[in-house]
Amino acid sequence: MSTLHEARWDLARIAASKSVTRLPSEFLNLSDCANRTLAADILALVDLPTYETSAMDGYAVSGIGPWEIVGDVKAGAPMSQALRSGTAVRIATGAVIPPGTFGVVRWELADVVDATLNASVNEGGEIRPAGLECRKGQVIAHAGTVLTPVWIGLLASAGWDQLEVTRKPKVEIILLGDEIQLTGIPADGFVRDALGPQLPMWLARMGAEVVAMSYVADELPLVVDAIALARTRADLIVTTGGTADGPRDHLHDALERLEAKLVVDRVKVRPGHPMLLANLDSVALLGLPGNPQSAIVGLMSLGQPVLHALLGQPLRELENVITIKEISAREDFTRLVLGTNSEGRFDEGEHLGSAMLRGLAHATGFAVAPSGVCLAGSRVQWLPLV
C-alpha cells in the first residue's frame, strides 16, 4: 500500500481500515464476553424456544369446552402424559405445552366455577411453537459482532457457555512535548495535560487495552527509543504531538530512523490536518496532533478504523444528518464540525477551536462537511463519538 499524502478524509479512513489485519482469537466464558468482538459466526445449539411453550399464564385445554381442571403445569416441570379431551390444566408462562393441547386460555379471560372452565379459545392460541425464534444450526450472530448484554443473553439461551472472541488490541500511548504539566495549576509556559487522562478512556470504549503510557520530551533520540520500546509490546502505538514540521516536531524523523512505512501522512481535514498513520512491521502507529480537539478528530478518523479492523469489525458506515445552520469548509478540505444529532438534525456546537475541549464535552459527534458551503437543510455525514 503506497503512502497517502494529504489524503482525502474518506479515503484516509478506508486506508486505515485496510492497513491492519484482525488479531488472533481467544476463548472466554460467556460472562466475560461483554463488549468483546466475536471472532467466528455462532450457530444456535438448540431450537429457540427449545420446546412448544405457553405464551401466557392460563389454562391449556384439550378438545371442546367446558373443561374439567385436572392439575397444574409449572415451568420446568412438563407433564409426562397427554392431556385428555375435555380437560384442562393450569399452566405458567414458559411451561411446556402438554401433548394433546388444543390451545391456551389466558388467565384473565377464564371463567372458572369450582373445577370447571368455560371460555373461548382459538386452536394454537397463546402457544409459542418450538423454533419460532430460530432453529438449531442457524447462524444467529456473525463474526465482528460486538457483544452487548442482549447478545450475551441470546447466546446463553442458545446453549453457549464459552465464545471465541478477538483478542483486545494492546495500545501504548506516548505523549510528546516539553510543555506538559501533569498536575496542579499550569505556570511558566506549561500547559495541563488534557490528553493523557482521556485517551485511555476513549481507547477502552473502542475495545482496546492500554498497556502503557509515557511522557517523552521533544528530543529525537528519546522519541526513537520510546517508539522502539513500544512496538515490542503493543499492537497499536498512539502518539500525541510532533506530527507537524516545527523545529521540535520529531515524529517523522523518528519513524524514518525506525524504517516505518507511512500509510497516511496528513489528511485534508480541519481540525486534525497533521495526523498520520504508519506501520512498523506488524505494529501500527497513530500520530495525533497535539491540539486536544484535533487529537480526538484524529483518533476518530484514523484510530477507530484501525481498532475496528484489529478486532475484525467492518469500517463503520456513516449515517446522514440534516444541518440546521449553514456550514462552510476550506476549499479542497473536509471539515469536522462538533455538535449534537437530534432525530437526524445536526446542531452545531460552540467553542470549535482545535485547541478547545469545552465544545467537545457537550457534543455527541461531528458533522462531516465537504469542501465549500453546505446551506442550512443540507444533508451531510455524521461521525458519532464512539
KETORGU-563773 format. One record per residue (C-alpha): x, y, z; residue number from 1. Coordinates in steps of 0.1 Angstrom, whole numbers, plus 5000, padded with zeros to 4 digits. Example, Ala and Ser with C-alpha at 12.3 -4.5 7.8 and 13.67 -1.06 7.14 Angstrom:
REM KETORGU-563773
X 5123 Y 4955 Z 5078 n 1
X 5137 Y 4989 Z 5071 n 2
***
This chain:
REM KETORGU-563773
X 5000 Y 5000 Z 5000 n 1
X 5015 Y 5033 Z 4989 n 2
X 5015 Y 5063 Z 5012 n 3
X 4986 Y 5087 Z 5010 n 4
X 5000 Y 5122 Z 5013 n 5
X 4974 Y 5150 Z 5020 n 6
X 4948 Y 5124 Z 5018 n 7
X 4911 Y 5129 Z 5013 n 8
X 4893 Y 5123 Z 5047 n 9
X 4871 Y 5095 Z 5034 n 10
X 4900 Y 5077 Z 5016 n 11
X 4922 Y 5081 Z 5047 n 12
X 4895 Y 5062 Z 5068 n 13
X 4895 Y 5034 Z 5042 n 14
X 4933 Y 5032 Z 5041 n 15
X 4934 Y 5030 Z 5079 n 16
X 4909 Y 5002 Z 5079 n 17
X 4929 Y 4982 Z 5053 n 18
X 4963 Y 4988 Z 5069 n 19
X 4960 Y 4961 Z 5096 n 20
X 4945 Y 4926 Z 5099 n 21
X 4924 Y 4910 Z 5126 n 22
X 4942 Y 4899 Z 5158 n 23
X 4942 Y 4863 Z 5170 n 24
X 4912 Y 4850 Z 5189 n 25
X 4907 Y 4835 Z 5224 n 26
X 4880 Y 4816 Z 5242 n 27
X 4863 Y 4832 Z 5272 n 28
X 4835 Y 4822 Z 5295 n 29
X 4802 Y 4838 Z 5284 n 30
X 4801 Y 4861 Z 5315 n 31
X 4835 Y 4876 Z 5305 n 32
X 4825 Y 4885 Z 5269 n 33
X 4807 Y 4918 Z 5274 n 34
X 4818 Y 4944 Z 5248 n 35
X 4841 Y 4918 Z 5232 n 36
X 4840 Y 4911 Z 5194 n 37
X 4830 Y 4877 Z 5181 n 38
X 4858 Y 4860 Z 5161 n 39
X 4836 Y 4835 Z 5144 n 40
X 4799 Y 4830 Z 5134 n 41
X 4778 Y 4815 Z 5161 n 42
X 4752 Y 4788 Z 5155 n 43
X 4722 Y 4781 Z 5177 n 44
X 4729 Y 4748 Z 5196 n 45
X 4691 Y 4743 Z 5202 n 46
X 4658 Y 4755 Z 5188 n 47
X 4645 Y 4787 Z 5204 n 48
X 4621 Y 4782 Z 5221 n 49
X 4635 Y 4747 Z 5227 n 50
X 4600 Y 4734 Z 5234 n 51
X 4565 Y 4743 Z 5225 n 52
X 4556 Y 4766 Z 5254 n 53
X 4528 Y 4787 Z 5268 n 54
X 4530 Y 4824 Z 5259 n 55
X 4508 Y 4834 Z 5289 n 56
X 4497 Y 4823 Z 5324 n 57
X 4464 Y 4805 Z 5318 n 58
X 4449 Y 4771 Z 5311 n 59
X 4459 Y 4745 Z 5285 n 60
X 4428 Y 4729 Z 5272 n 61
X 4421 Y 4698 Z 5251 n 62
X 4390 Y 4693 Z 5229 n 63
X 4358 Y 4713 Z 5232 n 64
X 4348 Y 4730 Z 5264 n 65
X 4337 Y 4733 Z 5291 n 66
X 4367 Y 4716 Z 5306 n 67
X 4374 Y 4699 Z 5338 n 68
X 4406 Y 4713 Z 5355 n 69
X 4427 Y 4684 Z 5364 n 70
X 4461 Y 4698 Z 5375 n 71
X 4489 Y 4722 Z 5370 n 72
X 4519 Y 4725 Z 5347 n 73
X 4548 Y 4746 Z 5360 n 74
X 4577 Y 4760 Z 5341 n 75
X 4605 Y 4734 Z 5341 n 76
X 4582 Y 4705 Z 5350 n 77
X 4564 Y 4693 Z 5319 n 78
X 4535 Y 4668 Z 5320 n 79
X 4545 Y 4632 Z 5312 n 80
X 4512 Y 4622 Z 5297 n 81
X 4489 Y 4637 Z 5271 n 82
X 4460 Y 4659 Z 5281 n 83
X 4427 Y 4642 Z 5277 n 84
X 4399 Y 4657 Z 5257 n 85
X 4375 Y 4677 Z 5278 n 86
X 4402 Y 4685 Z 5304 n 87
X 4424 Y 4715 Z 5312 n 88
X 4454 Y 4722 Z 5333 n 89
X 4466 Y 4755 Z 5348 n 90
X 4498 Y 4765 Z 5330 n 91
X 4525 Y 4790 Z 5337 n 92
X 4542 Y 4813 Z 5311 n 93
X 4571 Y 4794 Z 5295 n 94
X 4559 Y 4760 Z 5307 n 95
X 4559 Y 4731 Z 5281 n 96
X 4526 Y 4726 Z 5263 n 97
X 4512 Y 4691 Z 5272 n 98
X 4506 Y 4668 Z 5242 n 99
X 4470 Y 4669 Z 5231 n 100
X 4466 Y 4706 Z 5238 n 101
X 4442 Y 4725 Z 5215 n 102
X 4451 Y 4760 Z 5228 n 103
X 4457 Y 4781 Z 5259 n 104
X 4431 Y 4803 Z 5275 n 105
X 4445 Y 4835 Z 5291 n 106
X 4441 Y 4835 Z 5329 n 107
X 4422 Y 4868 Z 5329 n 108
X 4397 Y 4855 Z 5302 n 109
X 4389 Y 4823 Z 5320 n 110
X 4355 Y 4817 Z 5337 n 111
X 4361 Y 4791 Z 5364 n 112
X 4334 Y 4778 Z 5386 n 113
X 4345 Y 4751 Z 5411 n 114
X 4368 Y 4729 Z 5389 n 115
X 4351 Y 4737 Z 5356 n 116
X 4365 Y 4761 Z 5330 n 117
X 4343 Y 4780 Z 5305 n 118
X 4360 Y 4802 Z 5278 n 119
X 4365 Y 4806 Z 5241 n 120
X 4398 Y 4796 Z 5227 n 121
X 4415 Y 4795 Z 5192 n 122
X 4434 Y 4765 Z 5180 n 123
X 4470 Y 4770 Z 5188 n 124
X 4462 Y 4802 Z 5207 n 125
X 4488 Y 4816 Z 5231 n 126
X 4512 Y 4788 Z 5222 n 127
X 4548 Y 4795 Z 5212 n 128
X 4560 Y 4769 Z 5187 n 129
X 4594 Y 4753 Z 5192 n 130
X 4620 Y 4770 Z 5169 n 131
X 4598 Y 4802 Z 5165 n 132
X 4629 Y 4824 Z 5171 n 133
X 4655 Y 4803 Z 5155 n 134
X 4663 Y 4767 Z 5146 n 135
X 4692 Y 4746 Z 5158 n 136
X 4722 Y 4751 Z 5135 n 137
X 4710 Y 4785 Z 5123 n 138
X 4736 Y 4814 Z 5123 n 139
X 4724 Y 4838 Z 5150 n 140
X 4755 Y 4860 Z 5154 n 141
X 4782 Y 4869 Z 5128 n 142
X 4819 Y 4874 Z 5133 n 143
X 4826 Y 4910 Z 5140 n 144
X 4795 Y 4914 Z 5163 n 145
X 4802 Y 4934 Z 5194 n 146
X 4786 Y 4916 Z 5223 n 147
X 4762 Y 4938 Z 5241 n 148
X 4743 Y 4925 Z 5272 n 149
X 4714 Y 4914 Z 5249 n 150
X 4737 Y 4894 Z 5227 n 151
X 4751 Y 4877 Z 5258 n 152
X 4716 Y 4868 Z 5269 n 153
X 4707 Y 4855 Z 5234 n 154
X 4738 Y 4833 Z 5231 n 155
X 4732 Y 4819 Z 5266 n 156
X 4696 Y 4809 Z 5257 n 157
X 4710 Y 4793 Z 5225 n 158
X 4732 Y 4770 Z 5246 n 159
X 4766 Y 4786 Z 5246 n 160
X 4789 Y 4786 Z 5277 n 161
X 4821 Y 4799 Z 5260 n 162
X 4827 Y 4821 Z 5230 n 163
X 4856 Y 4827 Z 5206 n 164
X 4863 Y 4864 Z 5206 n 165
X 4891 Y 4885 Z 5191 n 166
X 4919 Y 4894 Z 5215 n 167
X 4918 Y 4930 Z 5227 n 168
X 4943 Y 4953 Z 5208 n 169
X 4971 Y 4963 Z 5231 n 170
X 4978 Y 5000 Z 5229 n 171
X 5007 Y 5021 Z 5242 n 172
X 5003 Y 5059 Z 5245 n 173
X 5033 Y 5082 Z 5241 n 174
X 5026 Y 5118 Z 5249 n 175
X 5053 Y 5141 Z 5233 n 176
X 5061 Y 5176 Z 5245 n 177
X 5083 Y 5197 Z 5267 n 178
X 5055 Y 5219 Z 5280 n 179
X 5032 Y 5192 Z 5296 n 180
X 5023 Y 5196 Z 5332 n 181
X 5006 Y 5166 Z 5349 n 182
X 4990 Y 5181 Z 5380 n 183
X 4981 Y 5214 Z 5395 n 184
X 4977 Y 5249 Z 5380 n 185
X 5000 Y 5254 Z 5350 n 186
X 5025 Y 5282 Z 5352 n 187
X 5057 Y 5294 Z 5334 n 188
X 5045 Y 5284 Z 5299 n 189
X 5035 Y 5249 Z 5309 n 190
X 5000 Y 5235 Z 5300 n 191
X 4980 Y 5209 Z 5318 n 192
X 4979 Y 5175 Z 5301 n 193
X 4944 Y 5172 Z 5287 n 194
X 4950 Y 5141 Z 5266 n 195
X 4967 Y 5117 Z 5290 n 196
X 4936 Y 5115 Z 5313 n 197
X 4911 Y 5110 Z 5284 n 198
X 4928 Y 5089 Z 5257 n 199
X 4928 Y 5056 Z 5277 n 200
X 4891 Y 5060 Z 5283 n 201
X 4884 Y 5066 Z 5246 n 202
X 4905 Y 5036 Z 5236 n 203
X 4888 Y 5014 Z 5262 n 204
X 4854 Y 5024 Z 5247 n 205
X 4867 Y 5013 Z 5213 n 206
X 4876 Y 4979 Z 5226 n 207
X 4913 Y 4983 Z 5233 n 208
X 4935 Y 4977 Z 5263 n 209
X 4960 Y 5004 Z 5272 n 210
X 4991 Y 4986 Z 5284 n 211
X 5014 Y 5015 Z 5290 n 212
X 5015 Y 5053 Z 5288 n 213
X 5046 Y 5075 Z 5289 n 214
X 5056 Y 5112 Z 5286 n 215
X 5086 Y 5119 Z 5264 n 216
X 5103 Y 5152 Z 5258 n 217
X 5108 Y 5166 Z 5223 n 218
X 5142 Y 5152 Z 5217 n 219
X 5147 Y 5129 Z 5187 n 220
X 5167 Y 5101 Z 5204 n 221
X 5141 Y 5100 Z 5232 n 222
X 5112 Y 5097 Z 5207 n 223
X 5130 Y 5070 Z 5188 n 224
X 5137 Y 5050 Z 5219 n 225
X 5102 Y 5053 Z 5232 n 226
X 5086 Y 5041 Z 5199 n 227
X 5112 Y 5013 Z 5196 n 228
X 5103 Y 5000 Z 5231 n 229
X 5065 Y 5004 Z 5225 n 230
X 5065 Y 4983 Z 5194 n 231
X 5078 Y 4953 Z 5214 n 232
X 5046 Y 4952 Z 5235 n 233
X 5018 Y 4968 Z 5216 n 234
X 4995 Y 4962 Z 5186 n 235
X 4990 Y 5000 Z 5182 n 236
X 5011 Y 5029 Z 5193 n 237
X 4993 Y 5062 Z 5198 n 238
X 5015 Y 5094 Z 5200 n 239
X 5004 Y 5129 Z 5206 n 240
X 5021 Y 5160 Z 5192 n 241
X 5052 Y 5161 Z 5170 n 242
X 5034 Y 5154 Z 5137 n 243
X 5039 Y 5189 Z 5120 n 244
X 5071 Y 5204 Z 5107 n 245
X 5082 Y 5226 Z 5136 n 246
X 5118 Y 5226 Z 5150 n 247
X 5106 Y 5204 Z 5179 n 248
X 5084 Y 5180 Z 5158 n 249
X 5104 Y 5148 Z 5156 n 250
X 5079 Y 5121 Z 5148 n 251
X 5086 Y 5119 Z 5111 n 252
X 5123 Y 5117 Z 5116 n 253
X 5119 Y 5091 Z 5143 n 254
X 5097 Y 5069 Z 5120 n 255
X 5123 Y 5072 Z 5092 n 256
X 5150 Y 5060 Z 5116 n 257
X 5129 Y 5031 Z 5126 n 258
X 5122 Y 5023 Z 5089 n 259
X 5085 Y 5026 Z 5094 n 260
X 5061 Y 5028 Z 5064 n 261
X 5038 Y 5057 Z 5063 n 262
X 5002 Y 5048 Z 5054 n 263
X 4987 Y 5082 Z 5057 n 264
X 5007 Y 5114 Z 5060 n 265
X 4984 Y 5143 Z 5067 n 266
X 4947 Y 5144 Z 5059 n 267
X 4928 Y 5172 Z 5042 n 268
X 4905 Y 5178 Z 5072 n 269
X 4901 Y 5206 Z 5097 n 270
X 4907 Y 5202 Z 5126 n 271
X 4933 Y 5175 Z 5127 n 272
X 4952 Y 5181 Z 5094 n 273
X 4987 Y 5168 Z 5105 n 274
X 4975 Y 5134 Z 5117 n 275
X 4994 Y 5104 Z 5104 n 276
X 4993 Y 5066 Z 5104 n 277
X 5024 Y 5043 Z 5100 n 278
X 5033 Y 5007 Z 5101 n 279
X 5063 Y 4993 Z 5120 n 280
X 5064 Y 4958 Z 5108 n 281
X 5032 Y 4943 Z 5124 n 282
X 5026 Y 4973 Z 5147 n 283
X 5005 Y 5003 Z 5137 n 284
X 5014 Y 5038 Z 5149 n 285
X 4988 Y 5066 Z 5150 n 286
X 5003 Y 5101 Z 5152 n 287
X 4977 Y 5125 Z 5167 n 288
X 4982 Y 5163 Z 5166 n 289
X 4989 Y 5179 Z 5199 n 290
X 4959 Y 5202 Z 5200 n 291
X 4933 Y 5184 Z 5220 n 292
X 4903 Y 5187 Z 5197 n 293
X 4925 Y 5179 Z 5167 n 294
X 4938 Y 5148 Z 5185 n 295
X 4902 Y 5135 Z 5191 n 296
X 4894 Y 5141 Z 5154 n 297
X 4925 Y 5121 Z 5145 n 298
X 4915 Y 5093 Z 5169 n 299
X 4880 Y 5091 Z 5154 n 300
X 4892 Y 5095 Z 5118 n 301
X 4921 Y 5070 Z 5117 n 302
X 4923 Y 5053 Z 5151 n 303
X 4888 Y 5040 Z 5152 n 304
X 4891 Y 5023 Z 5118 n 305
X 4924 Y 5007 Z 5128 n 306
X 4910 Y 4994 Z 5160 n 307
X 4878 Y 4981 Z 5143 n 308
X 4900 Y 4963 Z 5118 n 309
X 4922 Y 4947 Z 5145 n 310
X 4890 Y 4935 Z 5162 n 311
X 4876 Y 4921 Z 5129 n 312
X 4849 Y 4947 Z 5127 n 313
X 4839 Y 4963 Z 5094 n 314
X 4846 Y 5000 Z 5087 n 315
X 4817 Y 5019 Z 5102 n 316
X 4792 Y 5032 Z 5077 n 317
X 4782 Y 5067 Z 5085 n 318
X 4746 Y 5079 Z 5086 n 319
X 4734 Y 5112 Z 5072 n 320
X 4721 Y 5142 Z 5092 n 321
X 4704 Y 5175 Z 5081 n 322
X 4722 Y 5207 Z 5091 n 323
X 4702 Y 5233 Z 5109 n 324
X 4727 Y 5260 Z 5101 n 325
X 4749 Y 5268 Z 5071 n 326
X 4784 Y 5252 Z 5073 n 327
X 4814 Y 5263 Z 5053 n 328
X 4847 Y 5244 Z 5048 n 329
X 4880 Y 5254 Z 5034 n 330
X 4883 Y 5247 Z 4997 n 331
X 4895 Y 5211 Z 4990 n 332
X 4893 Y 5202 Z 5027 n 333
X 4867 Y 5183 Z 5047 n 334
X 4856 Y 5200 Z 5079 n 335
X 4845 Y 5180 Z 5110 n 336
X 4821 Y 5202 Z 5130 n 337
X 4813 Y 5192 Z 5165 n 338
X 4777 Y 5193 Z 5177 n 339
X 4747 Y 5172 Z 5185 n 340
X 4724 Y 5150 Z 5165 n 341
X 4687 Y 5150 Z 5175 n 342
X 4664 Y 5129 Z 5154 n 343
X 4686 Y 5133 Z 5123 n 344
X 4691 Y 5171 Z 5126 n 345
X 4726 Y 5184 Z 5133 n 346
X 4730 Y 5214 Z 5156 n 347
X 4765 Y 5230 Z 5156 n 348
X 4782 Y 5233 Z 5189 n 349
X 4803 Y 5262 Z 5204 n 350
X 4840 Y 5266 Z 5211 n 351
X 4851 Y 5250 Z 5178 n 352
X 4888 Y 5258 Z 5180 n 353
X 4913 Y 5229 Z 5175 n 354
X 4928 Y 5235 Z 5210 n 355
X 4894 Y 5236 Z 5227 n 356
X 4877 Y 5208 Z 5245 n 357
X 4847 Y 5227 Z 5260 n 358
X 4826 Y 5223 Z 5229 n 359
X 4836 Y 5187 Z 5225 n 360
X 4824 Y 5180 Z 5261 n 361
X 4789 Y 5189 Z 5251 n 362
X 4790 Y 5172 Z 5216 n 363
X 4778 Y 5138 Z 5206 n 364
X 4798 Y 5137 Z 5173 n 365
X 4809 Y 5155 Z 5142 n 366
X 4791 Y 5166 Z 5111 n 367
X 4813 Y 5158 Z 5081 n 368
X 4811 Y 5188 Z 5059 n 369
X 4826 Y 5186 Z 5024 n 370
X 4846 Y 5213 Z 5007 n 371
X 4828 Y 5246 Z 5002 n 372
X 4794 Y 5257 Z 5016 n 373
X 4767 Y 5235 Z 5029 n 374
X 4735 Y 5255 Z 5031 n 375
X 4710 Y 5251 Z 5060 n 376
X 4690 Y 5220 Z 5053 n 377
X 4718 Y 5202 Z 5035 n 378
X 4725 Y 5165 Z 5041 n 379
X 4759 Y 5156 Z 5055 n 380
X 4775 Y 5125 Z 5071 n 381
X 4775 Y 5121 Z 5108 n 382
X 4805 Y 5107 Z 5127 n 383
X 4794 Y 5098 Z 5163 n 384
X 4818 Y 5100 Z 5192 n 385
X 4824 Y 5062 Z 5197 n 386
***
